[in-house]
Amino acid sequence: MARTHERLSALSISRATKPGYHADGAGLYLQVTEAKAKSWIFRFAMAGKRREMGLGPFPAVSLAMARLEAGKARGLVKLGQDPIEVRKVEQARQQLEAASSILFEKAAEQFILAHEGTWKNATHRRGWRNSLKTHAYPKIGNLSVGAIGTPEITRVLDPIWHKVPITASRVRERIERILDWSKVRGYRTGENPARWRGHLDAVFPAAAKVRKVEHLAAVSIDDMPAVYARLCEGKGVEALAARFTILTAVRISVTTDATDPEFTNPDVWSISADRMKSDRDHNVPLSREAKEVLRLAREYQTDERVFPGYRAGRPLSDTSVLKALRAAGAGTATMHGCRSTFRDWAAERTSFPSEVAEMALAHAIGDKTEAAYRRGELLKKRTALMEAWAQFVSTPRGAKVVALARQAG
């Protein structure tokens, strides 16, 4: 007796070149077109009408897969359901589900794009992206925001909470804000699993209590001239950026984001409030040595960025500048630690008023005092201070230094 189903085989399919329908049985057919393209068709009848349902092209859909799908369709027909309509409903459901959700990494990027214009500096913007890329995306980046719960959040935070508590706390806060945004946008419902109060505070100790904040390592006052001398011997824009940061006592990110328009006045570096942690405009008198570093940096410029990175349009990385500092013999010291060296030097080796040094670091010193020092006398004192600092760091230990630092008190 001839077989009524599963008539086709791999061999017969490969030999099927005649245009038309080649029956496998039980409503399943291999359709061959005039162009020799092959695909699967399931034929069935509903309410007295003949219908055809495509099951996909061959060989993307194998014979076994086609038989399986045809079997599912036959089951629906027996239940009185049109498999074509059932499939349409399922596809619509999947499309709606996809439209009402979004992957965490995509949500994070949309959140950042919506808010970064309000963030005060490029370092803050980079901090958002880098912390999420390093700690969050590997664990939850490819998850739908609607599928993220407390277990997923703790999986992100467990490895870093006790190791880098401040960073971990920031990552948690950033995830919380992104998930809040996602809820308002309709991508998720329910409580925010990254919330702290009454939730994660039962799992993790407060970041501030995990361990005492360690002060960033600094170059000792007496070692600074030797470190600076080695930086002068170094090649590359990184060494120049390190020198300029030391000479101006600013934060490293302020140096790496510096642009030509900030140096319209050749004697003063004018930094806008949106680039300062203090949210105030900051003017830095430029010493002769600082001006020389700027002159040397011009050789590396490709646009208005004073200390360009090696990728077009990107700033020099903080890490590369730190490497230059440590290659110059700074040990474990950080660029931020050089600000501490400057402050210690000003307090221990000069007679400049403390308020002058504090303002050189862009620290708040009280409204009345600051208002007084913002008059002409302040700029004179700060200019003298920065010139004295430049002479100190650029003079080899043991050499005679002009006693400028003692004269401007």
C-alpha positions as a Python dict, from the first residue, in 0.01 Angstrom:
ca = {
    (1, 'M'): (0, 0, 0),
    (2, 'A'): (130, 341, -95),
    (3, 'R'): (225, 572, 189),
    (4, 'T'): (-28, 852, 255),
    (5, 'H'): (203, 1069, 464),
    (6, 'E'): (573, 1139, 506),
    (7, 'R'): (630, 1058, 143),
    (8, 'L'): (916, 1296, 89),
    (9, 'S'): (1279, 1232, 173),
    (10, 'A'): (1601, 1431, 156),
    (11, 'L'): (1680, 1266, -177),
    (12, 'S'): (1337, 1329, -332),
    (13, 'I'): (1343, 1691, -219),
    (14, 'S'): (1684, 1746, -377),
    (15, 'R'): (1553, 1594, -703),
    (16, 'A'): (1227, 1791, -698),
    (17, 'T'): (1276, 2045, -977),
    (18, 'K'): (935, 2033, -1151),
    (19, 'P'): (731, 2346, -1068),
    (20, 'G'): (422, 2273, -861),
    (21, 'Y'): (328, 2100, -535),
    (22, 'H'): (499, 1783, -414),
    (23, 'A'): (295, 1613, -144),
    (24, 'D'): (443, 1484, 178),
    (25, 'G'): (100, 1390, 306),
    (26, 'A'): (-148, 1509, 571),
    (27, 'G'): (-173, 1850, 405),
    (28, 'L'): (202, 1925, 385),
    (29, 'Y'): (349, 2013, 45),
    (30, 'L'): (683, 2118, -95),
    (31, 'Q'): (620, 2398, -341),
    (32, 'V'): (867, 2444, -629),
    (33, 'T'): (850, 2764, -833),
    (34, 'E'): (949, 2826, -1193),
    (35, 'A'): (1273, 2974, -1059),
    (36, 'K'): (1339, 2642, -872),
    (37, 'A'): (1288, 2805, -532),
    (38, 'K'): (1142, 2566, -275),
    (39, 'S'): (916, 2635, 23),
    (40, 'W'): (669, 2455, 250),
    (41, 'I'): (291, 2487, 226),
    (42, 'F'): (24, 2349, 461),
    (43, 'R'): (-317, 2305, 299),
    (44, 'F'): (-632, 2280, 507),
    (45, 'A'): (-1004, 2356, 496),
    (46, 'M'): (-1195, 2587, 733),
    (47, 'A'): (-1570, 2649, 706),
    (48, 'G'): (-1575, 2476, 371),
    (49, 'K'): (-1301, 2695, 227),
    (50, 'R'): (-959, 2575, 115),
    (51, 'R'): (-665, 2767, 264),
    (52, 'E'): (-290, 2757, 232),
    (53, 'M'): (-45, 2844, 507),
    (54, 'G'): (321, 2911, 430),
    (55, 'L'): (565, 2740, 666),
    (56, 'G'): (888, 2888, 535),
    (57, 'P'): (1150, 2831, 265),
    (58, 'F'): (1359, 2520, 217),
    (59, 'P'): (1632, 2453, 327),
    (60, 'A'): (1602, 2720, 602),
    (61, 'V'): (1304, 2515, 720),
    (62, 'S'): (1402, 2149, 705),
    (63, 'L'): (1169, 1859, 629),
    (64, 'A'): (1153, 1768, 1000),
    (65, 'M'): (1072, 2125, 1100),
    (66, 'A'): (805, 2152, 832),
    (67, 'R'): (639, 1830, 952),
    (68, 'L'): (643, 1959, 1309),
    (69, 'E'): (482, 2291, 1216),
    (70, 'A'): (226, 2117, 995),
    (71, 'G'): (139, 1892, 1288),
    (72, 'K'): (75, 2192, 1512),
    (73, 'A'): (-144, 2350, 1245),
    (74, 'R'): (-345, 2028, 1203),
    (75, 'G'): (-405, 2021, 1577),
    (76, 'L'): (-550, 2372, 1566),
    (77, 'V'): (-774, 2280, 1274),
    (78, 'K'): (-912, 1987, 1471),
    (79, 'L'): (-997, 2230, 1751),
    (80, 'G'): (-1181, 2450, 1503),
    (81, 'Q'): (-916, 2721, 1501),
    (82, 'D'): (-769, 2873, 1188),
    (83, 'P'): (-387, 2832, 1224),
    (84, 'I'): (-325, 3134, 1000),
    (85, 'E'): (-533, 3359, 1225),
    (86, 'V'): (-377, 3209, 1537),
    (87, 'R'): (-33, 3287, 1397),
    (88, 'K'): (-133, 3646, 1319),
    (89, 'V'): (-254, 3695, 1675),
    (90, 'E'): (72, 3552, 1815),
    (91, 'Q'): (284, 3770, 1588),
    (92, 'A'): (87, 4077, 1692),
    (93, 'R'): (136, 3984, 2058),
    (94, 'Q'): (510, 3945, 2010),
    (95, 'Q'): (532, 4276, 1827),
    (96, 'L'): (338, 4450, 2102),
    (97, 'E'): (559, 4291, 2367),
    (98, 'A'): (873, 4399, 2182),
    (99, 'A'): (739, 4751, 2139),
    (100, 'S'): (653, 4780, 2508),
    (101, 'S'): (999, 4677, 2627),
    (102, 'I'): (1359, 4779, 2574),
    (103, 'L'): (1698, 4635, 2662),
    (104, 'F'): (1871, 4795, 2960),
    (105, 'E'): (2172, 4914, 2761),
    (106, 'K'): (1945, 5084, 2508),
    (107, 'A'): (1737, 5241, 2784),
    (108, 'A'): (2054, 5366, 2955),
    (109, 'E'): (2179, 5531, 2637),
    (110, 'Q'): (1844, 5701, 2577),
    (111, 'F'): (1840, 5824, 2937),
    (112, 'I'): (2194, 5963, 2907),
    (113, 'L'): (2117, 6138, 2578),
    (114, 'A'): (1809, 6296, 2736),
    (115, 'H'): (1993, 6424, 3043),
    (116, 'E'): (2361, 6478, 2962),
    (117, 'G'): (2298, 6832, 2846),
    (118, 'T'): (2222, 6923, 3207),
    (119, 'W'): (2536, 6759, 3347),
    (120, 'K'): (2807, 7009, 3426),
    (121, 'N'): (3112, 6859, 3258),
    (122, 'A'): (3241, 6597, 3019),
    (123, 'T'): (3397, 6398, 3303),
    (124, 'H'): (3055, 6344, 3460),
    (125, 'R'): (2915, 6231, 3127),
    (126, 'R'): (3205, 5990, 3074),
    (127, 'G'): (3161, 5865, 3430),
    (128, 'W'): (2804, 5762, 3360),
    (129, 'R'): (2889, 5573, 3045),
    (130, 'N'): (3209, 5412, 3173),
    (131, 'S'): (3066, 5290, 3504),
    (132, 'L'): (2765, 5131, 3335),
    (133, 'K'): (2978, 4980, 3059),
    (134, 'T'): (3219, 4830, 3312),
    (135, 'H'): (2982, 4709, 3583),
    (136, 'A'): (2622, 4697, 3460),
    (137, 'Y'): (2615, 4610, 3091),
    (138, 'P'): (2802, 4276, 3126),
    (139, 'K'): (2535, 4155, 3371),
    (140, 'I'): (2209, 4322, 3263),
    (141, 'G'): (2282, 4513, 2942),
    (142, 'N'): (2103, 4257, 2722),
    (143, 'L'): (1806, 4211, 2955),
    (144, 'S'): (1472, 4377, 2899),
    (145, 'V'): (1421, 4649, 3158),
    (146, 'G'): (1089, 4485, 3240),
    (147, 'A'): (1265, 4162, 3331),
    (148, 'I'): (1514, 4317, 3573),
    (149, 'G'): (1446, 4241, 3938),
    (150, 'T'): (1634, 4245, 4265),
    (151, 'P'): (1842, 3930, 4185),
    (152, 'E'): (1975, 4099, 3871),
    (153, 'I'): (2063, 4417, 4061),
    (154, 'T'): (2247, 4231, 4336),
    (155, 'R'): (2435, 4034, 4070),
    (156, 'V'): (2572, 4367, 3945),
    (157, 'L'): (2656, 4503, 4290),
    (158, 'D'): (2781, 4197, 4479),
    (159, 'P'): (3128, 4188, 4318),
    (160, 'I'): (3199, 4560, 4371),
    (161, 'W'): (3014, 4679, 4682),
    (162, 'H'): (3294, 4600, 4926),
    (163, 'K'): (3574, 4644, 4674),
    (164, 'V'): (3487, 4990, 4536),
    (165, 'P'): (3193, 5105, 4750),
    (166, 'I'): (3170, 5461, 4621),
    (167, 'T'): (3168, 5345, 4260),
    (168, 'A'): (2918, 5070, 4346),
    (169, 'S'): (2687, 5323, 4510),
    (170, 'R'): (2700, 5543, 4202),
    (171, 'V'): (2625, 5247, 3975),
    (172, 'R'): (2322, 5158, 4190),
    (173, 'E'): (2194, 5516, 4179),
    (174, 'R'): (2237, 5530, 3802),
    (175, 'I'): (2056, 5201, 3747),
    (176, 'E'): (1775, 5325, 3973),
    (177, 'R'): (1732, 5641, 3768),
    (178, 'I'): (1733, 5449, 3439),
    (179, 'L'): (1468, 5206, 3565),
    (180, 'D'): (1255, 5496, 3694),
    (181, 'W'): (1279, 5651, 3347),
    (182, 'S'): (1184, 5316, 3192),
    (183, 'K'): (873, 5292, 3411),
    (184, 'V'): (754, 5640, 3317),
    (185, 'R'): (813, 5553, 2952),
    (186, 'G'): (596, 5246, 2989),
    (187, 'Y'): (874, 4989, 2949),
    (188, 'R'): (830, 4833, 3292),
    (189, 'T'): (592, 4824, 3589),
    (190, 'G'): (620, 4767, 3962),
    (191, 'E'): (870, 4878, 4226),
    (192, 'N'): (1220, 4979, 4130),
    (193, 'P'): (1452, 4689, 4232),
    (194, 'A'): (1752, 4927, 4252),
    (195, 'R'): (1594, 5152, 4517),
    (196, 'W'): (1797, 5191, 4834),
    (197, 'R'): (1574, 5292, 5124),
    (198, 'G'): (1362, 5007, 5253),
    (199, 'H'): (1506, 4765, 4999),
    (200, 'L'): (1876, 4732, 4911),
    (201, 'D'): (1976, 4892, 5241),
    (202, 'A'): (1873, 4559, 5393),
    (203, 'V'): (2126, 4380, 5172),
    (204, 'F'): (2428, 4612, 5159),
    (205, 'P'): (2590, 4836, 5420),
    (206, 'A'): (2600, 5206, 5341),
    (207, 'A'): (2891, 5274, 5105),
    (208, 'A'): (3035, 5535, 5341),
    (209, 'K'): (3060, 5275, 5617),
    (210, 'V'): (3225, 4998, 5419),
    (211, 'R'): (3566, 5145, 5480),
    (212, 'K'): (3720, 5481, 5549),
    (213, 'V'): (3783, 5691, 5242),
    (214, 'E'): (4148, 5664, 5152),
    (215, 'H'): (4320, 5989, 5060),
    (216, 'L'): (4465, 5983, 4712),
    (217, 'A'): (4840, 5928, 4715),
    (218, 'A'): (5046, 6241, 4658),
    (219, 'V'): (5403, 6314, 4555),
    (220, 'S'): (5597, 6449, 4852),
    (221, 'I'): (5693, 6816, 4835),
    (222, 'D'): (6065, 6739, 4813),
    (223, 'D'): (6019, 6476, 4542),
    (224, 'M'): (5803, 6693, 4317),
    (225, 'P'): (6091, 6875, 4137),
    (226, 'A'): (6250, 6540, 4041),
    (227, 'V'): (5920, 6400, 3915),
    (228, 'Y'): (5858, 6717, 3717),
    (229, 'A'): (6207, 6702, 3567),
    (230, 'R'): (6142, 6347, 3442),
    (231, 'L'): (5812, 6461, 3293),
    (232, 'C'): (6006, 6728, 3105),
    (233, 'E'): (6223, 6452, 2960),
    (234, 'G'): (5917, 6249, 2859),
    (235, 'K'): (5770, 6258, 2513),
    (236, 'G'): (5409, 6280, 2409),
    (237, 'V'): (5108, 6492, 2491),
    (238, 'E'): (5043, 6288, 2810),
    (239, 'A'): (5359, 6422, 2979),
    (240, 'L'): (5269, 6777, 2877),
    (241, 'A'): (4917, 6737, 3018),
    (242, 'A'): (5064, 6606, 3344),
    (243, 'R'): (5302, 6903, 3364),
    (244, 'F'): (5025, 7154, 3293),
    (245, 'T'): (4797, 6995, 3554),
    (246, 'I'): (5072, 7015, 3817),
    (247, 'L'): (5156, 7376, 3730),
    (248, 'T'): (4793, 7495, 3742),
    (249, 'A'): (4679, 7277, 4035),
    (250, 'V'): (4354, 7186, 3860),
    (251, 'R'): (4178, 6853, 3838),
    (252, 'I'): (4301, 6634, 3554),
    (253, 'S'): (3966, 6636, 3372),
    (254, 'V'): (3978, 7016, 3357),
    (255, 'T'): (4310, 6990, 3175),
    (256, 'T'): (4210, 6715, 2931),
    (257, 'D'): (3893, 6902, 2832),
    (258, 'A'): (4069, 7239, 2786),
    (259, 'T'): (4010, 7416, 2454),
    (260, 'D'): (4167, 7715, 2278),
    (261, 'P'): (3882, 7963, 2352),
    (262, 'E'): (3968, 7937, 2721),
    (263, 'F'): (4310, 8096, 2654),
    (264, 'T'): (4202, 8418, 2483),
    (265, 'N'): (4390, 8606, 2754),
    (266, 'P'): (4752, 8483, 2722),
    (267, 'D'): (4812, 8535, 3095),
    (268, 'V'): (4497, 8374, 3240),
    (269, 'W'): (4324, 8044, 3176),
    (270, 'S'): (3948, 8111, 3198),
    (271, 'I'): (3744, 7802, 3286),
    (272, 'S'): (3365, 7822, 3277),
    (273, 'A'): (3148, 7709, 3568),
    (274, 'D'): (3004, 7415, 3379),
    (275, 'R'): (3350, 7255, 3374),
    (276, 'M'): (3419, 7306, 3743),
    (277, 'K'): (3318, 7085, 4034),
    (278, 'S'): (3246, 7404, 4229),
    (279, 'D'): (2998, 7522, 3961),
    (280, 'R'): (3181, 7856, 3954),
    (281, 'D'): (3395, 8022, 3691),
    (282, 'H'): (3763, 7971, 3768),
    (283, 'N'): (4055, 8178, 3642),
    (284, 'V'): (4408, 8042, 3663),
    (285, 'P'): (4702, 8283, 3629),
    (286, 'L'): (4953, 8122, 3393),
    (287, 'S'): (5315, 8105, 3499),
    (288, 'R'): (5595, 8133, 3245),
    (289, 'E'): (5644, 7756, 3269),
    (290, 'A'): (5273, 7689, 3207),
    (291, 'K'): (5284, 7910, 2899),
    (292, 'E'): (5581, 7712, 2769),
    (293, 'V'): (5391, 7386, 2814),
    (294, 'L'): (5101, 7532, 2616),
    (295, 'R'): (5342, 7629, 2339),
    (296, 'L'): (5478, 7276, 2321),
    (297, 'A'): (5127, 7130, 2322),
    (298, 'R'): (5043, 7317, 2002),
    (299, 'E'): (5252, 7064, 1809),
    (300, 'Y'): (4998, 6793, 1893),
    (301, 'Q'): (4679, 6986, 1823),
    (302, 'T'): (4447, 6877, 1545),
    (303, 'D'): (4149, 7088, 1654),
    (304, 'E'): (4072, 7336, 1932),
    (305, 'R'): (4139, 7077, 2203),
    (306, 'V'): (4468, 7175, 2371),
    (307, 'F'): (4565, 6823, 2483),
    (308, 'P'): (4403, 6596, 2220),
    (309, 'G'): (4353, 6224, 2251),
    (310, 'Y'): (4478, 5982, 1990),
    (311, 'R'): (4131, 5930, 1844),
    (312, 'A'): (3984, 6219, 1649),
    (313, 'G'): (3744, 6427, 1852),
    (314, 'R'): (3822, 6245, 2176),
    (315, 'P'): (3999, 6395, 2477),
    (316, 'L'): (4319, 6259, 2619),
    (317, 'S'): (4232, 5991, 2873),
    (318, 'D'): (4296, 6051, 3244),
    (319, 'T'): (4458, 5708, 3262),
    (320, 'S'): (4721, 5790, 3002),
    (321, 'V'): (4819, 6107, 3191),
    (322, 'L'): (4842, 5909, 3515),
    (323, 'K'): (5072, 5659, 3344),
    (324, 'A'): (5299, 5945, 3238),
    (325, 'L'): (5311, 6072, 3596),
    (326, 'R'): (5400, 5732, 3737),
    (327, 'A'): (5655, 5669, 3464),
    (328, 'A'): (5823, 5985, 3591),
    (329, 'G'): (5879, 5821, 3929),
    (330, 'A'): (5566, 5931, 4116),
    (331, 'G'): (5509, 5584, 4262),
    (332, 'T'): (5142, 5531, 4348),
    (333, 'A'): (5063, 5903, 4343),
    (334, 'T'): (4763, 6026, 4147),
    (335, 'M'): (4715, 6342, 3947),
    (336, 'H'): (4461, 6458, 4204),
    (337, 'G'): (4722, 6395, 4472),
    (338, 'C'): (4938, 6661, 4305),
    (339, 'R'): (4682, 6917, 4419),
    (340, 'S'): (4754, 6804, 4775),
    (341, 'T'): (5125, 6850, 4711),
    (342, 'F'): (5057, 7205, 4593),
    (343, 'R'): (4844, 7280, 4900),
    (344, 'D'): (5103, 7138, 5140),
    (345, 'W'): (5381, 7332, 4967),
    (346, 'A'): (5185, 7658, 4988),
    (347, 'A'): (5116, 7603, 5359),
    (348, 'E'): (5458, 7474, 5465),
    (349, 'R'): (5703, 7648, 5234),
    (350, 'T'): (5548, 7989, 5164),
    (351, 'S'): (5389, 8279, 5347),
    (352, 'F'): (5097, 8321, 5110),
    (353, 'P'): (4762, 8353, 5293),
    (354, 'S'): (4575, 8022, 5304),
    (355, 'E'): (4279, 8184, 5127),
    (356, 'V'): (4494, 8247, 4820),
    (357, 'A'): (4597, 7882, 4798),
    (358, 'E'): (4239, 7768, 4855),
    (359, 'M'): (4114, 7986, 4572),
    (360, 'A'): (4392, 7857, 4348),
    (361, 'L'): (4238, 7513, 4409),
    (362, 'A'): (3888, 7653, 4336),
    (363, 'H'): (3779, 7580, 4692),
    (364, 'A'): (3510, 7790, 4855),
    (365, 'I'): (3649, 8024, 5123),
    (366, 'G'): (3339, 8209, 5240),
    (367, 'D'): (3142, 8471, 5052),
    (368, 'K'): (3279, 8783, 5225),
    (369, 'T'): (3641, 8673, 5216),
    (370, 'E'): (3610, 8553, 4859),
    (371, 'A'): (3444, 8878, 4752),
    (372, 'A'): (3734, 9072, 4899),
    (373, 'Y'): (3995, 8855, 4734),
    (374, 'R'): (3822, 8876, 4397),
    (375, 'R'): (3938, 9236, 4376),
    (376, 'G'): (4262, 9322, 4201),
    (377, 'E'): (4480, 9231, 4500),
    (378, 'L'): (4376, 8866, 4474),
    (379, 'L'): (4487, 8826, 4113),
    (380, 'K'): (4826, 8975, 4197),
    (381, 'K'): (4872, 8735, 4488),
    (382, 'R'): (4752, 8434, 4292),
    (383, 'T'): (4979, 8524, 3999),
    (384, 'A'): (5273, 8541, 4236),
    (385, 'L'): (5171, 8212, 4398),
    (386, 'M'): (5149, 8021, 4069),
    (387, 'E'): (5481, 8166, 3949),
    (388, 'A'): (5647, 8064, 4276),
    (389, 'W'): (5501, 7713, 4247),
    (390, 'A'): (5625, 7683, 3889),
    (391, 'Q'): (5974, 7793, 3994),
    (392, 'F'): (5972, 7539, 4275),
    (393, 'V'): (5866, 7237, 4069),
    (394, 'S'): (6088, 7324, 3770),
    (395, 'T'): (6405, 7386, 3973),
    (396, 'P'): (6620, 7078, 4047),
    (397, 'R'): (6654, 6996, 4414),
    (398, 'G'): (6955, 7169, 4565),
    (399, 'A'): (6960, 7451, 4313),
    (400, 'K'): (6920, 7808, 4428),
    (401, 'V'): (6560, 7930, 4405),
    (402, 'V'): (6462, 8296, 4397),
    (403, 'A'): (6274, 8366, 4720),
    (404, 'L'): (5960, 8486, 4540),
    (405, 'A'): (5744, 8260, 4752),
    (406, 'R'): (5849, 8451, 5063),
    (407, 'Q'): (5794, 8794, 4917),
    (408, 'A'): (5427, 8794, 4828),
    (409, 'G'): (5267, 8732, 5165),
}
